[in-house]
Amino acid sequence: MSWQYWTMRRVFQKLVLLGCCLLLSHGFRASAQTCPDPVPQTTGTHRFRQAGESFQIPITMGDCQPVALELRWSNGANRGSNFVVTFLDESNQPIYSKLLWGFLTGNQQYPFGGLDAPWLGSASLIAVPATVTIQAVEPFRYPSSISYRVSRISRHPQPQPKAVALNDDIILKLRGSAGKFITKGNATEPIKVEEIALAEPIEVELYGRPQTIDAAYRLLLSGDEYLGAKLVWIGDAALPLYRPQGRQEVGALIYDRAILREGAEVSVSNMDGGQLVAVGRLSLSEKFKAATSPMAEQGNSIVRIHSTARVIGVTRQPLVQIELKTDRPFPPKEAPLRLQVGKQIFSYELSGDASGRMLILTLAKDQFAALKDSAEIVAFFDRPDRSGAAGRNVWCFGPLDKRLLDK
């Protein structure tokens, strides 16, 4: 017969044996105890004193599913032993045995699932390994040791809690929730940031995509001079402020971890971004620091920046236009669309097309010159809100690059 026939027959035999093992394993689990949480992993090292000595490693444990047995040894050229590894079933009957040369450095892995399990190569026995014995045999030279690890997983992993959409009730609750400080210094500092662990995951929309978060953040500013402010800025990210009841401070909730940047300038302003007052710089704890940079939503881009002019009668006014494109069209709304570049907010200087995918900002040359290079560009409806709560009303285009002018 052809080699293809024998290959297919061999695969079929293994599949049958694997199915039988799974059925037997299911029967064993019916009376087994529930797998603990966390799932136990068995590790250790055994040092042999003489040839013939053996020890046993448990494989099954409650309703946990064994994944693999890993053996390692490092005994040198003139010390060590040969090892006989024997797998036994629930009745303590041998299923499979193999001799290992345990001198020098080596390792051996035995998987407990799939078609790679070595005991599936024999049709004489169908069983599930319950224990493993390892015996030192000649040639033996003291000292001789072997390390082992049995890895397991839960057969019935705990279902992950379903994320809930951010809503007003959650926001109100988070304002009063306890948090832990992640800023340097102490509670008397004017700028404080707290991390709030969420009781259940929350789904927010960041950069055009839904994302699940398990922690929120709260920025607090202490001082009477900030009580009348409407926005707090972390770098170029504007956040609406609220006043905690009965406290001489203002706060902002943050769901987008990326805007918490070490050393970012913190300032406050009115709702239009005017009357800007600097507060200080963000100083995060060492454990919390992370290098982040301004992010752009996928599908949003700066198409070009070019010089143009407006001619009225005999007057020629030099202008600069910044053309933006998005794959997520701006929807028709009663509220005007606004564009933020750095800490400046524009509305009258905007124009677009019927598709809602193009946006053009037209500025006088001195206005363009006043913009900070690398300033973040963000389009939004209603009010500026980079916290992560505004969802699909925010479009991030990344940093301004003035080198694109007339390129």
ROTORRO-468736 format. One record per atom (N, C-alpha, C): x, y, z. Coordinates in steps of 0.1 Angstrom, whole numbers, plus 2048, in hexadecimal, padded with zeros to 3 digits. Layout:
BEGIN
   u   v   w
   X   Y   Z
...
REM end
This chain:
BEGIN
   u   v   w
 808 7F4 800
 800 800 800
 809 80D 800
 803 818 7FC
 80B 824 7FA
 80E 82A 808
 818 833 809
 81B 83A 815
 810 843 819
 808 848 810
 7FD 851 813
 7F3 84A 81C
 7F0 83D 818
 7E7 835 81F
 7EB 833 82E
 7F8 82F 830
 7FD 82D 83D
 7FD 83A 845
 800 845 83F
 800 852 846
 7F2 855 84B
 7E8 854 842
 7DA 857 846
 7D6 84E 851
 7D9 841 850
 7D5 837 85A
 7DB 83B 868
 7E7 83F 867
 7EE 843 874
 7E7 84F 87A
 7E4 859 872
 7DD 865 877
 7CF 861 87D
 7C8 858 876
 7BB 854 87A
 7BB 84D 888
 7C6 844 889
 7C7 83D 896
 7CA 847 8A1
 7D2 851 89F
 7D5 85B 8A9
 7C8 863 8AD
 7C0 866 8A3
 7B4 86E 8A5
 7AA 865 8AE
 7A9 859 8AB
 7A0 850 8B3
 7A5 84F 8C1
 7B2 84D 8C3
 7B8 84C 8D0
 7B6 859 8D8
 7B8 864 8D1
 7B6 871 8D8
 7A8 873 8DC
 79E 86F 8D3
 790 870 8D7
 78D 868 8E3
 792 85C 8E4
 790 853 8EF
 796 859 8FC
 7A2 85F 8FB
 7A8 865 906
 79F 871 90B
 79A 879 902
 792 884 906
 785 87F 90D
 77F 874 908
 773 86F 90E
 776 86A 91C
 782 862 91E
 785 85D 92B
 788 869 934
 78F 873 92F
 792 87F 937
 786 886 93C
 77C 887 933
 76F 88D 937
 769 884 943
 76A 877 942
 764 86F 94C
 76B 871 95A
 779 872 959
 780 875 965
 77C 882 96B
 779 88D 963
 776 89A 968
 769 89A 96F
 760 891 96B
 752 891 971
 753 891 980
 75D 889 986
 75D 887 994
 769 890 99A
 770 897 992
 77B 89F 997
 777 8AC 99D
 77F 8B1 9A6
 77C 8BE 9AC
 77F 8C9 9A2
 778 8D5 9A5
 77A 8E0 99C
 788 8E5 99C
 78D 8EA 990
 79B 8EF 98F
 79C 8FC 997
 7A6 8FD 9A0
 7A8 909 9A8
 7AB 915 99F
 7A9 921 9A5
 7AD 92D 99F
 7B6 935 9A9
 7C2 938 9A5
 7C9 935 998
 7CC 927 996
 7CD 923 989
 7D0 915 985
 7DE 911 98B
 7DF 906 992
 7EB 902 998
 7F5 8FD 98D
 802 900 98E
 80C 8FB 986
 816 8F4 98F
 81A 8E8 98B
 823 8E0 994
 831 8E1 98F
 83A 8E6 998
 848 8E7 994
 851 8E2 99F
 85D 8DE 99C
 866 8D9 9A7
 873 8D3 9A1
 87C 8D0 9AA
 888 8C9 9A6
 88B 8BD 9AF
 88E 8B2 9AA
 891 8A6 9B2
 8A0 8A2 9B0
 8A7 8A0 9BB
 8B5 89C 9BB
 8B5 88D 9BF
 8BB 885 9B6
 8BC 876 9B8
 8C9 873 9C0
 8C8 86A 9C9
 8D3 866 9D1
 8DA 859 9CC
 8D1 851 9C5
 8D6 844 9C0
 8CE 83F 9B5
 8D4 835 9AD
 8CC 82F 9A2
 8C1 827 9A8
 8B5 827 9A1
 8AA 820 9A5
 8A0 829 9AD
 8A5 834 9B2
 89C 83D 9B9
 892 844 9AF
 885 846 9B3
 87B 84C 9AB
 872 855 9B3
 86B 85E 9AC
 862 867 9B2
 856 868 9A8
 84B 86E 9AD
 83F 86F 9A5
 83A 87D 9A4
 835 881 999
 830 88E 996
 821 88D 993
 818 894 99A
 80A 893 996
 807 89B 989
 7FF 895 981
 7FB 89C 974
 7ED 8A2 975
 7E3 899 979
 7D6 89E 97B
 7D4 8A5 988
 7CC 8B0 988
 7CA 8B8 994
 7BC 8BE 993
 7B2 8B9 99B
 7A5 8BE 999
 7A0 8BD 98B
 799 8C7 987
 793 8C8 979
 79C 8D0 970
 7A9 8D2 974
 7B2 8D9 96C
 7B7 8D1 960
 7BA 8D7 955
 7BE 8D0 949
 7CD 8D1 948
 7D5 8C6 949
 7E3 8C6 947
 7E7 8C9 939
 7F1 8D2 937
 7F5 8D6 92A
 802 8CF 926
 80C 8CF 92F
 818 8C9 92B
 821 8C6 937
 82A 8BC 936
 834 8BA 940
 841 8BE 93A
 849 8C6 941
 856 8CA 93C
 861 8C5 946
 86B 8BE 941
 876 8B9 949
 883 8C0 945
 88B 8C4 94F
 898 8CA 94C
 8A3 8C4 955
 8AF 8C3 950
 8BA 8BE 958
 8C7 8C5 954
 8D0 8C6 95D
 8DD 8CB 95A
 8E7 8C5 964
 8ED 8BA 961
 8F4 8B2 96A
 903 8B0 967
 908 8B6 95D
 917 8B6 95A
 91A 8A9 953
 927 8A8 94E
 92B 89C 947
 92E 890 94F
 933 892 95C
 937 887 965
 92D 885 970
 921 88B 970
 917 888 97A
 909 889 973
 900 881 979
 8F3 881 973
 8EE 872 973
 8E4 870 96A
 8DE 862 96A
 8D6 861 95D
 8D2 855 95A
 8C7 853 951
 8BA 853 959
 8B0 858 952
 8A3 858 959
 899 850 951
 890 849 958
 885 842 952
 878 84A 956
 872 850 94B
 865 858 94E
 859 84F 94A
 850 84D 954
 845 844 951
 838 84B 955
 82F 84B 94B
 822 851 94D
 818 846 952
 810 849 95C
 806 83F 961
 7F8 845 961
 7EE 83C 960
 7E1 840 95F
 7DB 841 96D
 7CD 843 96E
 7C7 844 97B
 7C8 837 983
 7CA 82C 97D
 7CB 81F 984
 7DA 81C 987
 7E2 825 985
 7F1 824 987
 7F7 819 97E
 7F1 818 972
 7F7 80F 968
 7FF 817 95E
 80B 812 95A
 813 81A 951
 80C 81B 943
 80E 827 93D
 808 82A 930
 814 82B 926
 81E 832 92A
 829 835 921
 836 837 929
 841 833 924
 84E 834 92B
 859 837 921
 863 83F 926
 86E 843 91D
 87A 845 926
 886 841 920
 893 843 927
 899 850 922
 89D 858 92B
 8A4 865 928
 8B2 864 92D
 8BB 86A 925
 8C9 86B 928
 8CB 878 92F
 8CD 877 93D
 8CC 883 945
 8D9 889 949
 8E3 888 940
 8F0 88E 943
 8F1 89B 93B
 8FB 8A4 93E
 8FC 8B1 938
 8EF 8B9 93A
 8EB 8C1 930
 8DF 8CA 931
 8D5 8C6 927
 8C9 8C4 92B
 8BF 8C0 921
 8B1 8C3 926
 8A7 8C1 91E
 899 8C3 922
 890 8BA 919
 885 8B7 91E
 87B 8AF 917
 86D 8B3 91A
 865 8B5 910
 857 8B9 912
 84D 8AE 90E
 843 8AD 916
 838 8A3 913
 82B 8AA 913
 825 8AC 907
 818 8B3 907
 80C 8A9 90B
 802 8AF 911
 7F7 8A6 915
 7EA 8A8 90C
 7EC 8AF 901
 7E1 8B1 8F8
 7E5 8B0 8EA
 7DC 8AF 8E1
 7DF 8AE 8D3
 7E4 8A0 8CF
 7E9 89F 8C2
 7EE 892 8BD
 7FD 890 8C0
 803 899 8C8
 812 898 8CB
 814 890 8D7
 80A 88D 8DF
 80C 885 8EB
 812 878 8E8
 81E 874 8EE
 825 868 8EA
 81E 85B 8EC
 815 85A 8F6
 80E 84E 8F9
 803 84B 8EE
 800 855 8E5
 7F7 852 8DB
 7FD 84B 8CF
 80A 848 8D0
 810 841 8C5
 80E 832 8C7
 808 82D 8D2
 806 81F 8D4
 7F7 81C 8D5
 7F3 812 8CE
 7E4 80F 8CF
 7E1 805 8DA
 7EC 801 8E2
 7E9 7F7 8EC
 7E3 7FC 8F8
 7E4 809 8FB
 7DE 80F 906
 7D7 81C 903
 7CC 81F 909
 7C5 82B 907
 7C2 830 915
 7C9 83B 91A
 7C7 840 927
 7CB 84E 928
 7C8 854 933
 7CC 862 936
 7D6 862 941
 7E2 868 93F
 7EC 868 94A
 7E7 86F 956
 7E9 869 962
 7E5 86F 96F
 7F2 873 977
 7FC 86B 975
 809 86E 97C
 815 86A 973
 820 86F 977
 82D 86B 970
 837 867 97B
 83E 85D 979
 849 859 982
 856 85B 97A
 860 85F 981
 86E 861 97B
 877 859 984
 87E 850 97E
 888 847 985
 896 849 97F
 89F 84A 988
 8AD 84A 984
 8B2 83C 982
 8B9 839 977
 8BE 82C 974
 8CD 82D 96F
 8D4 822 96F
 8E2 822 96B
 8E3 826 95C
 8EE 82D 959
 8F9 831 961
 8F5 83D 96A
 8F9 83D 977
 8F6 847 981
 902 84D 987
 903 85A 987
 90E 861 98E
 908 86C 997
 90B 86B 9A4
 906 876 9AD
 90E 882 9AC
 908 88E 9AD
 8FA 891 9AE
 8F3 891 9A1
 8E6 88E 9A1
 8DE 88E 995
 8D0 894 998
 8CC 89E 991
 8BF 8A4 994
 8B7 8A7 987
 8AA 8A9 988
 8A2 8AC 97D
 897 8B5 982
 894 8BF 97A
 889 8C9 97D
 87D 8C6 974
 871 8CA 979
 865 8C7 972
 85B 8D2 974
 852 8D2 96A
 847 8DC 96B
 83B 8D6 963
 830 8D5 96A
 823 8D1 964
 81A 8DE 963
 818 8E2 956
 80F 8ED 954
 801 8E9 952
 7F8 8F1 957
 7E9 8EE 956
 7E1 8FA 953
 7D6 8F8 94E
 7CC 903 94B
 7BF 8FF 951
 7B6 908 952
 7A8 904 957
 7A0 8FF 94B
 799 8F5 94D
 790 8F0 942
 784 8F9 940
 781 900 94B
 775 909 94A
 779 917 94F
 780 91E 946
 785 92C 94A
 779 935 94D
 77C 93E 957
 771 947 95B
 76E 950 950
 761 952 94D
 75E 95B 942
 762 96A 946
 767 971 93C
 76B 97F 93E
 75E 987 93F
 75D 990 949
 751 999 949
 74F 9A1 93D
 743 9A3 938
 740 9AA 92C
 742 9B9 92F
 748 9C0 926
 74A 9CE 928
 73D 9D6 926
 73B 9E0 92E
 72F 9E8 92D
 733 9F6 926
 72A 9FB 91F
 72D A08 918
 72D A13 923
 737 A1D 921
 738 A28 92A
 72B A30 929
 725 A34 935
 719 A3C 935
 71A A46 941
 70F A4E 942
 70F A59 94C
 710 A53 95A
 709 A48 95D
 709 A42 96A
 717 A3E 96E
 71E A37 965
 72C A33 968
 735 A3F 96A
 733 A4A 962
 73B A56 964
 739 A5C 972
 72C A5D 976
 729 A63 983
 72F A5A 98E
 72F A4D 98D
 734 A44 997
 743 A45 998
 74A A46 98C
 759 A47 98C
 75D A54 992
 756 A5F 992
 75A A6B 998
 75C A6A 9A7
 754 A61 9AD
 755 A5F 9BB
 75C A53 9C0
 761 A4B 9B6
 768 A3E 9B9
 776 A40 9BF
 77A A37 9C7
 788 A38 9CD
 792 A35 9C2
 79D A3B 9C3
 7A8 A39 9BA
 7B6 A39 9C1
 7C0 A35 9BA
 7CE A36 9C0
 7D6 A3F 9B8
 7DE A47 9BF
 7E7 A51 9B8
 7F1 A4B 9AF
 7F3 A50 9A3
 7FD A4C 99A
 807 A57 996
 805 A63 99D
 80E A6E 99B
 818 A6E 9A6
 823 A75 9A4
 82E A76 9AE
 829 A80 9B9
 830 A80 9C4
 82D A89 9CE
 822 A84 9D7
 819 A8C 9DC
 80F A87 9E6
 802 A8E 9E3
 7F8 A8C 9EB
 7EA A91 9E9
 7EA AA1 9E9
 7F4 AA8 9EE
 7F4 AB6 9EF
 7F8 ABD 9E1
 7FD AB5 9D8
 802 ABB 9CB
 7F6 AC1 9C4
 7F8 ACB 9BC
 7EC AD2 9B5
 7E7 AC9 9AA
 7F0 AC0 9A3
 7EC AB7 999
 7ED AA9 99E
 7E1 AA2 99E
 7E1 A94 9A3
 7DA A8C 998
 7DF A80 996
 7D8 A76 98D
 7D6 A69 995
 7CA A64 995
 7C6 A58 99B
 7C2 A4D 991
 7C6 A41 994
 7C1 A35 98C
 7B5 A2F 993
 7AA A2D 98C
 79E A27 991
 79C A19 98B
 79D A0F 993
 79B A01 98E
 78C A00 98C
 788 9FA 980
 77A 9F9 97D
 774 9EC 982
 768 9EC 988
 762 9E0 98D
 75F 9D6 981
 75C 9DB 975
 75A 9D4 969
 75F 9DB 95E
 764 9D4 953
 76A 9DB 948
 760 9E5 941
 765 9EF 93B
 75D 9F9 935
 761 9FA 926
 758 9FC 91D
 75B 9FE 90F
 75A A0C 90B
 764 A12 906
 765 A20 901
 769 A1F 8F3
 767 A2A 8EC
 76C A2B 8DE
 777 A35 8DD
 783 A30 8DA
 78F A38 8D9
 795 A37 8CB
 798 A42 8C5
 79E A43 8B8
 796 A3B 8AE
 789 A3C 8AF
 780 A36 8A5
 77D A27 8A7
 782 A21 8B2
 780 A13 8B4
 77B A10 8C2
 772 A07 8C4
 76E A03 8D2
 77A 9FC 8D9
 77C A00 8E5
 787 9FA 8ED
 781 9F7 8FB
 786 9ED 901
 782 9E9 90F
 78D 9ED 919
 789 9F4 923
 793 9F8 92D
 78F 9F3 93B
 799 9F0 944
 796 9EB 951
 79A 9F5 95C
 79E A01 958
 7A2 A0C 961
 79F A19 95B
 79B A23 963
 799 A30 95F
 7A2 A39 968
 7A4 A46 964
 7AD A4F 96B
 7A6 A5C 96F
 7AA A62 979
 7A4 A6E 97E
 7AF A78 980
 7AE A84 979
 7B7 A8F 97B
 7B0 A99 985
 7B7 A9D 98F
 7B2 AA7 999
 7BB AB3 99A
 7B6 ABF 99A
 7BD ACB 99C
 7B8 AD2 9A8
 7C1 AD4 9B1
 7BE ADB 9BE
 7C2 AE9 9BD
 7B8 AF2 9C2
 7BB B00 9C2
 7AF B08 9BE
 7AC B13 9C5
 7A0 B1C 9C2
 7A1 B22 9B4
 7AD B24 9AF
 7AF B2B 9A2
 7AA B22 997
 7A8 B15 999
 7A4 B0D 98E
 795 B0A 98E
 78E B0E 998
 780 B0A 99A
 777 B0F 98F
 77A B1A 988
 771 B1F 97E
 775 B1A 970
 780 B12 96F
 784 B0D 961
 77A B03 95C
 779 B01 94F
 770 AF8 948
 778 AEC 942
 784 AEF 93E
 78C AE4 937
 79A AE3 93F
 79F AD7 93F
 7AD AD5 943
 7B4 ACE 937
 7C0 AD3 935
 7C8 ACE 929
 7D4 AC6 92F
 7D5 ABA 929
 7E2 AB2 92B
 7E9 AB2 91E
 7F3 ABA 91D
 7F9 ABC 90F
 7EE AC3 907
 7EB ABC 8FB
 7E0 AC2 8F2
 7D3 ABB 8F4
 7D2 AB2 8FE
 7C5 AAB 900
 7BC AB2 90A
 7B1 AB7 905
 7A8 ABF 90E
 79D AB5 914
 79B AB8 921
 791 AB0 929
 788 AB9 930
 77B AB6 930
 771 ABD 938
 773 ABC 946
 772 AC6 94E
 773 AC6 95D
 766 AC5 964
 766 ABF 96F
 75A ABE 978
 75F AC2 986
 756 AC6 98E
 759 ACB 99C
 754 AC0 9A6
 75D AB9 9AD
 759 AAF 9B7
 751 AB7 9C2
 746 AB1 9C6
 73E AB7 9D0
 745 AB9 9DD
 745 AC5 9E2
 74B AC8 9F0
 75A AC9 9F0
 761 AC9 9E4
 76F AC9 9E4
 774 AD5 9DD
 780 ADB 9E1
 786 AE6 9DB
 78F AE2 9D0
 78A ADB 9C6
 792 AD6 9BB
 789 AD3 9AF
 78F AD1 9A4
 788 ACD 998
 78E AC0 992
 786 AB9 98B
 78B AAC 986
 787 AA9 978
 78D A9F 972
 78A A9A 965
 78C A8B 964
 783 A84 95E
 784 A76 95D
 78B A73 94F
 794 A68 94F
 79B A65 943
 79A A56 941
 796 A52 934
 795 A44 931
 79F A40 926
 7A7 A4A 921
 7B1 A47 917
 7BF A49 91E
 7C5 A3D 921
 7D2 A3D 928
 7DD A45 920
 7DB A46 913
 7E6 A4B 90A
 7E8 A5A 90D
 7DE A61 912
 7E0 A70 914
 7E8 A73 921
 7EA A69 929
 7F2 A6C 936
 800 A6A 933
 807 A75 92F
 815 A74 92B
 81E A7B 936
 828 A75 939
 832 A7A 943
 837 A88 93E
 836 A92 946
 83C A9F 943
 832 AA8 93B
 826 AA3 938
 81D AAB 930
 819 AB7 937
 817 AC2 930
 813 ACF 936
 804 ACE 93A
 801 AD2 946
 7F3 AD2 94A
 7EF AE1 94C
 7E3 AE4 946
 7DE AF2 946
 7CF AF1 946
 7C9 AFD 94A
 7BA AFE 94A
 7B6 B09 941
 7A9 B09 93C
 7A4 B13 934
 795 B14 935
 78F B1D 92E
 780 B1D 92C
 77C B13 921
 76F B12 91E
 76B B07 915
 770 B09 907
 774 B15 903
 779 B18 8F5
 788 B17 8F4
 78E B13 8FF
 79D B12 8FE
 7A4 B1F 901
 79D B2A 903
 7A3 B37 906
 7A6 B38 915
 7AB B44 919
 7AF B46 927
 7B7 B3B 92D
 7C1 B37 926
 7C9 B2B 92A
 7D2 B2F 936
 7D2 B26 940
 7DA B28 94C
 7E2 B1B 94E
 7EF B1C 94F
 7F8 B11 952
 7F7 B0D 960
 7F7 B00 963
 7F6 AFA 970
 804 AF4 974
 809 AEC 96B
 816 AE5 96E
 818 ADA 964
 820 AD0 968
 823 AC5 95F
 81F AB8 966
 81B AAE 95E
 817 AA1 963
 823 A99 967
 823 A94 973
 82E A8C 978
 829 A7F 97E
 82B A74 976
 825 A67 979
 82F A5F 981
 82A A56 989
 832 A4D 990
 83A A44 987
 846 A3F 98B
 84F A37 983
 848 A2B 97D
 840 A24 985
 839 A18 981
 82F A1B 976
 82A A27 975
 81F A2A 96C
 824 A31 95F
 830 A35 95F
 835 A3C 953
 835 A34 947
 832 A3A 93C
 832 A32 92F
 834 A3D 924
 83C A39 91A
 83F A42 90F
 833 A41 905
 82C A4C 903
 821 A4D 8FA
 823 A59 8F1
 81D A59 8E6
 81D A64 8DC
 80F A67 8D7
 80D A73 8D1
 800 A75 8CC
 7FB A6B 8C2
 7EF A67 8C3
 7E9 A5C 8BA
 7E0 A61 8B0
 7DF A5B 8A5
 7D6 A5E 89A
 7CD A53 898
 7C0 A56 895
 7B6 A4B 892
 7BA A45 885
 7B9 A38 883
 7BC A32 877
 7B1 A36 86D
 7B6 A3B 861
 7AD A40 857
 7AC A4F 857
 7B2 A55 861
 7B3 A64 861
 7C1 A68 85D
 7C2 A73 855
 7CF A77 850
 7CF A86 84C
 7DB A8C 84D
 7DD A99 847
 7E1 A97 839
 7D9 A9C 830
 7DB A9A 821
 7E6 AA3 81D
 7E5 AAF 81F
 7F0 AB9 81B
 7EE AC6 823
 7F9 ACE 823
 7F8 ADB 828
 7FE AE4 81D
 7F7 AEE 819
 7FC AF6 80D
 7F8 B05 80F
 800 B0D 808
 7FD B1B 808
 7F3 B1F 7FD
 7EB B29 800
 7E1 B2E 7F7
 7DF B3D 7FA
 7D5 B43 7F4
 7D2 B51 7F6
 7C4 B54 7F4
 7BF B5E 7FB
 7B1 B63 7F9
 7B3 B71 7F3
 7AC B73 7E8
 7AD B80 7E1
 79F B87 7E2
 79F B92 7E8
 793 B9B 7E8
 796 BA8 7E3
 791 BAB 7D7
 795 BB7 7D0
 7A3 BB7 7CC
 7AA BC1 7D1
 7B9 BC1 7CE
 7C1 BBC 7DA
 7BA BB7 7E4
 7C1 BB2 7F0
 7C3 BA3 7EF
 7CF B9F 7F1
 7D3 B91 7F1
 7D8 B8D 7FF
 7D0 B83 805
 7D4 B7F 812
 7DA B71 812
 7E7 B6F 815
 7ED B62 815
 7E6 B59 820
 7E4 B4C 81C
 7DD B43 825
 7E5 B35 825
 7E2 B2D 82F
 7E7 B1F 82F
 7DB B16 832
 7DA B0B 82A
 7CF B02 82C
 7D4 AF4 830
 7CE AEF 83A
 7D1 AE1 83F
 7C6 AD8 83B
 7C8 ACE 832
 7BE AC6 82D
 7BE AB8 835
 7B3 AB4 83A
 7B2 AA8 842
 7A8 A9F 83C
 7AB A91 83D
 7A2 A87 837
 79F A7D 842
 792 A78 842
 78F A6D 84C
 787 A63 845
 788 A56 849
 780 A4B 844
 773 A4A 84C
 772 A52 857
 766 A52 85F
 75F A5F 85D
 755 A60 853
 750 A6D 850
 74A A75 85B
 74B A82 85B
 745 A8A 865
 736 A8A 862
 72E A87 86C
 71F A86 86A
 719 A94 86A
 70D A96 863
 706 AA3 864
 701 AA4 872
 703 AB0 878
 6FE AB2 886
 6FA AC1 887
 6F2 AC4 891
 6EE AD1 894
 6FA AD9 89A
 703 AD3 8A2
 70E AD9 8A8
 719 ADA 89D
 721 AE5 89E
 72C AE7 894
 737 ADE 897
 73E AD9 88C
 74B AD2 88D
 756 ADC 891
 75E AD8 89A
 76A AE1 89D
 777 AD9 89B
 781 AE1 89A
 78F ADB 898
 798 AE1 8A2
 79F AD8 8A9
 7A9 ADD 8B3
 7B7 ADA 8AE
 7BF AE4 8AE
 7CD AE2 8AB
 7D6 AE7 8B6
 7DC ADE 8BD
 7E2 AE2 8CA
 7D8 AE6 8D4
 7D9 AF2 8D9
 7CF AF7 8E2
 7C6 B02 8DC
 7C6 B03 8CF
 7BD B0C 8C8
 7B2 B05 8C2
 7A6 B0A 8C2
 79A B04 8BD
 794 B0D 8B2
 792 B07 8A6
 78D B0E 89B
 77F B09 896
 777 B12 892
 76A B0D 88C
 766 B15 87F
 767 B23 880
 764 B2B 874
 76E B29 869
 77A B24 86C
 784 B22 861
 783 B15 85A
 779 B0D 85D
 777 B00 857
 76E AFF 84B
 771 AF6 842
 769 AF3 837
 76B AE4 834
 761 ADE 82C
 762 AD0 829
 75B ACD 81C
 759 AC0 819
 752 ABD 80D
 745 AB5 811
 73D AB1 806
 730 AAB 809
 732 A9D 80E
 73D A96 80C
 73F A89 811
 741 A88 820
 745 A93 826
 748 A93 834
 755 A8D 838
 75D A8A 82D
 76A A84 830
 776 A8D 82F
 774 A99 82A
 77E AA3 828
 77C AAF 832
 786 AB4 838
 785 AC0 840
 791 AC9 83D
 78F AD6 83B
 799 ADF 837
 799 AEB 842
 7A5 AED 848
 7A7 AF8 851
 7AF B03 849
 7A9 B0F 848
 7AF B1A 841
 7B3 B24 84B
 7C0 B27 84B
 7C6 B31 855
 7CE B3C 84E
 7CF B47 854
 7D8 B51 850
 7E6 B4C 853
 7F0 B52 84B
 7FD B4D 84D
 803 B4F 85B
 7FF B5A 862
 804 B5C 86F
 7FD B53 879
 7F1 B4F 876
 7EA B45 87F
 7F1 B37 87E
 7F4 B33 871
 7FB B27 86F
 809 B27 876
 810 B32 875
 81D B33 87B
 81C B32 88A
 811 B36 890
 810 B36 89F
 80D B28 8A4
 808 B1F 89B
 806 B11 89F
 813 B0A 8A3
 812 B02 8AD
 81E AFB 8B2
 81F AEE 8A9
 82C AED 8A4
 82E AE0 89C
 82D AD4 8A5
 827 ACA 8A0
 824 ABD 8A7
 817 ABF 8B0
 810 ACA 8AF
 804 ACC 8B6
 7FA AC1 8B2
 7F2 ABC 8BB
 7E8 AB1 8B7
 7DC AB8 8B0
 7D7 AB1 8A6
 7CB AB5 89E
 7C0 AAC 8A1
 7B5 AB2 8A6
 7A9 AAA 8AA
 79D AB2 8A6
 794 AAB 89F
 786 AB0 89C
 77C AAB 8A6
 772 AB3 8A9
 768 AAE 8B2
 75B AB6 8B1
 750 AB0 8B6
 744 AB7 8B7
 742 ABA 8C6
 738 AC3 8C8
 734 AC7 8D6
 740 ACE 8DD
 746 AC7 8E6
 751 ACE 8EE
 75E AC5 8ED
 769 ACB 8EF
 776 AC3 8EE
 776 AB9 8FA
 779 AAD 8F6
 779 AA2 901
 781 A96 8FC
 78E A96 900
 797 A8B 8FD
 797 A80 907
 78E A80 911
 78E A77 91C
 78C A69 917
 785 A67 90C
 780 A5A 908
 771 A58 909
 76B A62 90F
 75C A61 911
 754 A66 905
 75B A6E 8FC
 753 A74 8F1
 751 A6B 8E6
 758 A5F 8E5
 755 A55 8DB
 757 A5A 8CD
 74D A58 8C5
 74E A5A 8B7
 74C A69 8B3
 74C A72 8BD
 74C A80 8BB
 75A A86 8BA
 764 A7E 8BA
 772 A83 8BA
 77A A7C 8AF
 782 A83 8A7
 78A A7E 89D
 798 A83 89F
 7A2 A7A 8A1
 7B0 A7D 8A3
 7B8 A7C 896
 7BF A86 893
 7C7 A86 886
 7D6 A86 889
 7DA A85 896
 7E8 A84 899
 7EF A92 899
 7FC A93 899
 803 AA0 89B
 805 AA7 88E
 805 AB5 88F
 807 ABE 884
 816 ABD 880
 819 ABC 873
 826 ABB 86E
 828 AC7 864
 82E AD2 869
 82F ADE 860
 838 ADB 854
 840 AD1 854
 849 ACE 849
 841 ACA 83C
 834 AC7 83E
 82C AC4 832
 827 AD0 82A
 82A ADC 82F
 826 AE8 828
 82C AE9 81A
 823 AE9 811
 826 AEA 802
 82F ADF 7FD
 82E AD4 804
 836 AC8 7FF
 82E AC0 7F5
REM end
